[in-house]
Amino acid sequence: MKLYGIKTCSTVGKARKFLKEHNLDYEMIDYKVTTVDEDKIREWLKQVDIDTIFNNRGKKYRDLKLKDLNLDDESKIEWMAKENYLLKRPIIEYNGKVIVGFNEELYSQIFK
């Protein structure tokens, strides 16, 4: 299992806590240390909708004034690859699946 995000993110912290409490091993990929590239993003998009992983509510989105650009999907992919902070957090790869965000109820079902 791989968990992508930022160690200092509170939502990532909740996911890490859940995984630890349930004795689930994972590899943490911190966006601050390891950049997620366009190929990986496209791989995720085979399973999840772009609006599920594109973070249009975060500070980085506002700071870059991306709303003003009316981005199409290709542009969103390019921006997420350039600025990993535009990826929703966490993103977990588990048994061939991609899980986005933290939802304790969903995690309880998936990680039985």
Z-matrix of the N, CA and C atoms (Angstrom, degrees):
N
C 1 1.441
C 2 1.525 1 108.23
N 3 1.338 2 114.66 1 137.09
C 4 1.464 3 120.95 2 176.53
C 5 1.523 4 108.30 3 -120.48
N 6 1.323 5 115.23 4 135.68
C 7 1.454 6 121.80 5 177.71
C 8 1.524 7 107.55 6 -117.33
N 9 1.324 8 116.08 7 117.89
C 10 1.465 9 122.31 8 -179.86
C 11 1.519 10 108.99 9 -101.99
N 12 1.324 11 115.69 10 135.54
C 13 1.456 12 119.75 11 177.82
C 14 1.510 13 110.86 12 167.80
N 15 1.326 14 114.98 13 -154.31
C 16 1.451 15 122.64 14 179.34
C 17 1.522 16 107.00 15 -124.87
N 18 1.318 17 116.67 16 127.10
C 19 1.466 18 120.60 17 -174.94
C 20 1.522 19 112.57 18 -56.72
N 21 1.327 20 117.38 19 -31.45
C 22 1.462 21 120.48 20 -176.89
C 23 1.533 22 113.69 21 -85.64
N 24 1.317 23 118.01 22 -3.48
C 25 1.468 24 122.48 23 179.87
C 26 1.533 25 109.04 24 -74.51
N 27 1.333 26 116.69 25 131.96
C 28 1.472 27 120.42 26 -178.06
C 29 1.528 28 112.16 27 -64.82
N 30 1.319 29 117.89 28 -36.06
C 31 1.465 30 120.76 29 179.85
C 32 1.523 31 110.60 30 -69.36
N 33 1.312 32 116.43 31 -39.82
C 34 1.465 33 120.49 32 175.07
C 35 1.530 34 108.92 33 -63.28
N 36 1.320 35 116.47 34 -38.59
C 37 1.461 36 120.82 35 177.98
C 38 1.517 37 112.02 36 -59.91
N 39 1.326 38 117.23 37 -41.03
C 40 1.469 39 121.31 38 177.97
C 41 1.528 40 110.51 39 -63.56
N 42 1.334 41 116.44 40 -42.06
C 43 1.466 42 120.74 41 179.52
C 44 1.528 43 110.05 42 -65.06
N 45 1.327 44 117.14 43 -44.63
C 46 1.466 45 120.98 44 179.70
C 47 1.524 46 110.85 45 -62.17
N 48 1.328 47 116.22 46 -41.27
C 49 1.466 48 120.89 47 179.03
C 50 1.527 49 110.24 48 -62.44
N 51 1.336 50 116.53 49 -45.30
C 52 1.465 51 121.00 50 178.47
C 53 1.526 52 110.66 51 -58.30
N 54 1.321 53 116.56 52 -48.82
C 55 1.458 54 120.96 53 -178.05
C 56 1.529 55 111.07 54 -62.23
N 57 1.317 56 116.11 55 -41.90
C 58 1.464 57 120.25 56 179.50
C 59 1.532 58 110.77 57 -64.91
N 60 1.343 59 116.63 58 -45.11
C 61 1.465 60 121.13 59 -179.30
C 62 1.526 61 112.26 60 -62.70
N 63 1.337 62 116.35 61 -25.81
C 64 1.459 63 121.25 62 -179.47
C 65 1.533 64 111.88 63 -102.17
N 66 1.342 65 114.94 64 15.85
C 67 1.464 66 121.64 65 176.40
C 68 1.526 67 113.08 66 53.09
N 69 1.325 68 115.43 67 41.71
C 70 1.462 69 120.81 68 179.34
C 71 1.522 70 108.99 69 -103.51
N 72 1.326 71 116.48 70 123.18
C 73 1.457 72 121.44 71 179.19
C 74 1.521 73 109.79 72 -79.44
N 75 1.320 74 115.11 73 142.81
C 76 1.462 75 120.05 74 178.16
C 77 1.518 76 109.06 75 -152.00
N 78 1.320 77 113.92 76 158.72
C 79 1.461 78 121.16 77 173.45
C 80 1.513 79 107.33 78 -104.20
N 81 1.318 80 117.83 79 125.66
C 82 1.461 81 122.41 80 179.83
C 83 1.519 82 109.38 81 -90.41
N 84 1.331 83 115.73 82 124.08
C 85 1.462 84 120.94 83 174.17
C 86 1.520 85 106.46 84 -111.59
N 87 1.326 86 115.22 85 107.42
C 88 1.464 87 122.24 86 -176.13
C 89 1.526 88 108.94 87 -89.85
N 90 1.345 89 116.41 88 123.03
C 91 1.468 90 121.34 89 179.96
C 92 1.524 91 112.42 90 -56.58
N 93 1.327 92 116.94 91 -27.88
C 94 1.465 93 119.67 92 -179.73
C 95 1.524 94 111.76 93 -70.00
N 96 1.337 95 116.64 94 -23.74
C 97 1.457 96 121.90 95 -175.84
C 98 1.533 97 111.37 96 -105.51
N 99 1.323 98 116.62 97 -44.32
C 100 1.462 99 122.50 98 -176.28
C 101 1.525 100 109.45 99 -122.63
N 102 1.312 101 116.07 100 119.05
C 103 1.458 102 120.97 101 -178.25
C 104 1.529 103 110.70 102 -77.74
N 105 1.323 104 115.19 103 136.66
C 106 1.469 105 120.86 104 173.52
C 107 1.526 106 106.78 105 -87.98
N 108 1.336 107 116.42 106 124.71
C 109 1.458 108 119.45 107 -175.71
C 110 1.526 109 112.44 108 -93.17
N 111 1.315 110 113.67 109 174.58
C 112 1.465 111 120.93 110 -176.89
C 113 1.528 112 112.07 111 -60.93
N 114 1.324 113 117.73 112 -36.57
C 115 1.466 114 120.92 113 179.53
C 116 1.527 115 111.19 114 -61.56
N 117 1.332 116 116.56 115 -43.74
C 118 1.467 117 120.89 116 179.36
C 119 1.532 118 109.95 117 -64.81
N 120 1.315 119 116.96 118 -41.93
C 121 1.467 120 120.93 119 179.30
C 122 1.526 121 110.16 120 -61.83
N 123 1.327 122 116.73 121 -43.69
C 124 1.473 123 120.46 122 178.82
C 125 1.530 124 110.84 123 -64.37
N 126 1.326 125 116.79 124 -35.35
C 127 1.461 126 121.23 125 176.84
C 128 1.539 127 109.68 126 -61.68
N 129 1.333 128 117.04 127 -45.53
C 130 1.467 129 121.40 128 178.14
C 131 1.525 130 111.22 129 -62.58
N 132 1.330 131 115.70 130 -37.05
C 133 1.473 132 120.11 131 -176.45
C 134 1.525 133 113.09 132 -69.22
N 135 1.308 134 117.48 133 -10.55
C 136 1.469 135 120.10 134 173.17
C 137 1.529 136 110.23 135 -71.46
N 138 1.338 137 116.59 136 -19.60
C 139 1.464 138 121.10 137 -178.14
C 140 1.524 139 114.51 138 -114.09
N 141 1.330 140 116.26 139 -29.54
C 142 1.472 141 119.12 140 -177.21
C 143 1.519 142 110.51 141 -125.37
N 144 1.306 143 115.40 142 151.28
C 145 1.461 144 122.42 143 -179.89
C 146 1.526 145 109.92 144 -69.81
N 147 1.305 146 116.38 145 147.16
C 148 1.465 147 120.51 146 -178.11
C 149 1.533 148 111.73 147 -59.16
N 150 1.325 149 117.10 148 -35.90
C 151 1.462 150 119.36 149 -179.75
C 152 1.528 151 112.08 150 -71.02
N 153 1.328 152 116.90 151 -15.03
C 154 1.456 153 121.14 152 175.94
C 155 1.525 154 110.37 153 -76.46
N 156 1.324 155 118.00 154 -35.53
C 157 1.468 156 119.05 155 -177.82
C 158 1.524 157 114.18 156 -101.96
N 159 1.329 158 118.15 157 -14.07
C 160 1.473 159 120.35 158 179.56
C 161 1.522 160 108.93 159 -84.48
N 162 1.327 161 116.00 160 117.11
C 163 1.457 162 121.62 161 -176.54
C 164 1.524 163 110.41 162 -88.18
N 165 1.329 164 115.49 163 97.20
C 166 1.462 165 119.52 164 179.70
C 167 1.535 166 111.60 165 -99.12
N 168 1.335 167 116.34 166 16.22
C 169 1.463 168 119.95 167 178.87
C 170 1.523 169 112.86 168 -114.86
N 171 1.325 170 115.69 169 -4.59
C 172 1.458 171 119.44 170 -174.65
C 173 1.515 172 113.71 171 -86.36
N 174 1.319 173 113.92 172 169.92
C 175 1.462 174 122.35 173 -179.98
C 176 1.527 175 111.61 174 -61.35
N 177 1.331 176 116.81 175 -42.27
C 178 1.468 177 120.51 176 -178.18
C 179 1.533 178 110.87 177 -59.78
N 180 1.335 179 116.82 178 -42.20
C 181 1.470 180 121.91 179 178.39
C 182 1.533 181 110.05 180 -59.25
N 183 1.325 182 115.47 181 -45.57
C 184 1.473 183 120.01 182 -179.88
C 185 1.533 184 110.80 183 -68.38
N 186 1.323 185 116.84 184 -44.42
C 187 1.465 186 120.74 185 -178.67
C 188 1.529 187 112.13 186 -60.21
N 189 1.324 188 115.87 187 -38.08
C 190 1.470 189 120.21 188 -179.30
C 191 1.531 190 112.49 189 -82.09
N 192 1.341 191 116.14 190 -5.55
C 193 1.481 192 122.00 191 179.90
C 194 1.533 193 111.73 192 54.98
N 195 1.339 194 115.36 193 41.57
C 196 1.459 195 120.23 194 -176.25
C 197 1.527 196 112.60 195 -70.81
N 198 1.315 197 116.80 196 -24.54
C 199 1.464 198 119.19 197 178.13
C 200 1.528 199 110.37 198 -58.42
N 201 1.325 200 115.47 199 -37.13
C 202 1.464 201 120.90 200 -179.23
C 203 1.525 202 112.64 201 -65.84
N 204 1.327 203 116.95 202 -20.78
C 205 1.467 204 120.58 203 -176.01
C 206 1.524 205 113.91 204 -87.07
N 207 1.341 206 117.76 205 -10.04
C 208 1.472 207 120.64 206 -179.76
C 209 1.526 208 111.05 207 48.50
N 210 1.300 209 116.98 208 59.94
C 211 1.465 210 122.50 209 -172.73
C 212 1.525 211 113.17 210 -66.89
N 213 1.339 212 115.70 211 137.48
C 214 1.459 213 119.97 212 169.87
C 215 1.532 214 107.61 213 -86.45
N 216 1.321 215 117.92 214 175.84
C 217 1.463 216 121.32 215 -174.49
C 218 1.532 217 112.48 216 -60.52
N 219 1.318 218 117.71 217 -41.47
C 220 1.470 219 120.67 218 179.63
C 221 1.526 220 110.75 219 -62.10
N 222 1.313 221 116.03 220 -41.80
C 223 1.465 222 119.88 221 179.07
C 224 1.525 223 110.91 222 -66.20
N 225 1.329 224 117.02 223 -37.38
C 226 1.465 225 120.13 224 176.95
C 227 1.523 226 110.70 225 -61.81
N 228 1.330 227 116.35 226 -42.27
C 229 1.468 228 120.77 227 178.80
C 230 1.525 229 110.11 228 -61.64
N 231 1.328 230 116.25 229 -46.26
C 232 1.466 231 120.29 230 179.33
C 233 1.528 232 110.85 231 -60.05
N 234 1.327 233 116.74 232 -44.36
C 235 1.463 234 120.68 233 -179.75
C 236 1.527 235 111.37 234 -65.86
N 237 1.332 236 118.27 235 -40.90
C 238 1.466 237 120.17 236 179.09
C 239 1.526 238 110.93 237 -63.15
N 240 1.325 239 116.86 238 -36.78
C 241 1.464 240 120.60 239 178.66
C 242 1.535 241 110.69 240 -69.65
N 243 1.329 242 116.73 241 -36.38
C 244 1.465 243 120.92 242 179.09
C 245 1.526 244 111.74 243 -74.96
N 246 1.321 245 115.52 244 -38.51
C 247 1.465 246 122.57 245 -175.17
C 248 1.523 247 108.74 246 -127.86
N 249 1.324 248 117.18 247 89.01
C 250 1.468 249 121.01 248 -176.88
C 251 1.527 250 113.19 249 -60.13
N 252 1.311 251 117.60 250 -18.60
C 253 1.465 252 120.16 251 176.66
C 254 1.529 253 111.64 252 -65.17
N 255 1.327 254 116.95 253 -12.67
C 256 1.464 255 121.28 254 176.45
C 257 1.528 256 112.06 255 -82.93
N 258 1.328 257 117.04 256 -4.34
C 259 1.470 258 121.13 257 175.10
C 260 1.524 259 108.67 258 -85.55
N 261 1.320 260 116.25 259 134.25
C 262 1.464 261 119.19 260 174.72
C 263 1.514 262 108.28 261 -63.81
N 264 1.336 263 114.55 262 154.44
C 265 1.462 264 119.13 263 -175.34
C 266 1.511 265 110.34 264 -130.53
N 267 1.320 266 115.13 265 150.34
C 268 1.460 267 127.92 266 -14.89
C 269 1.525 268 111.01 267 -78.48
N 270 1.314 269 115.08 268 166.67
C 271 1.466 270 121.66 269 168.14
C 272 1.525 271 105.58 270 -118.43
N 273 1.329 272 115.60 271 125.19
C 274 1.464 273 120.88 272 -178.17
C 275 1.520 274 109.76 273 -115.97
N 276 1.327 275 115.11 274 133.37
C 277 1.464 276 121.62 275 170.88
C 278 1.526 277 106.34 276 -103.11
N 279 1.327 278 115.17 277 122.59
C 280 1.466 279 119.90 278 -176.47
C 281 1.524 280 109.77 279 -148.48
N 282 1.315 281 116.33 280 121.22
C 283 1.474 282 121.90 281 178.82
C 284 1.529 283 112.22 282 48.88
N 285 1.323 284 116.33 283 45.04
C 286 1.461 285 120.82 284 177.18
C 287 1.514 286 114.55 285 78.52
N 288 1.326 287 117.41 286 3.16
C 289 1.469 288 121.05 287 -179.51
C 290 1.522 289 110.09 288 -108.74
N 291 1.323 290 115.83 289 157.81
C 292 1.457 291 123.03 290 175.95
C 293 1.526 292 107.54 291 -116.98
N 294 1.336 293 115.54 292 122.47
C 295 1.469 294 121.59 293 -179.53
C 296 1.521 295 106.99 294 -117.18
N 297 1.339 296 116.67 295 127.55
C 298 1.460 297 121.13 296 -175.82
C 299 1.524 298 109.84 297 -114.11
N 300 1.334 299 115.42 298 132.12
C 301 1.457 300 121.54 299 177.37
C 302 1.521 301 111.37 300 84.81
N 303 1.331 302 115.08 301 179.46
C 304 1.460 303 119.99 302 177.79
C 305 1.519 304 109.32 303 -116.33
N 306 1.324 305 114.86 304 124.94
C 307 1.457 306 122.04 305 175.70
C 308 1.528 307 105.76 306 -142.49
N 309 1.329 308 116.45 307 107.33
C 310 1.458 309 120.58 308 -173.31
C 311 1.525 310 112.26 309 -58.51
N 312 1.317 311 117.00 310 -40.21
C 313 1.470 312 120.68 311 -179.93
C 314 1.530 313 110.63 312 -63.61
N 315 1.318 314 115.94 313 -45.79
C 316 1.469 315 120.58 314 178.51
C 317 1.524 316 110.67 315 -64.03
N 318 1.317 317 117.37 316 -43.86
C 319 1.460 318 121.28 317 178.50
C 320 1.527 319 110.39 318 -58.62
N 321 1.327 320 116.35 319 -41.70
C 322 1.479 321 120.72 320 -179.09
C 323 1.520 322 110.44 321 -61.35
N 324 1.325 323 117.48 322 -34.78
C 325 1.461 324 121.25 323 179.05
C 326 1.533 325 111.37 324 -75.32
N 327 1.322 326 116.45 325 -42.64
C 328 1.462 327 121.06 326 -175.48
C 329 1.526 328 111.82 327 -73.81
N 330 1.316 329 116.61 328 -43.53
C 331 1.467 330 121.28 329 -172.43
C 332 1.530 331 111.30 330 -100.21
N 333 1.321 332 117.01 331 50.97
C 334 1.481 333 121.78 332 179.33
C 335 1.499 334 110.84 333 -69.78
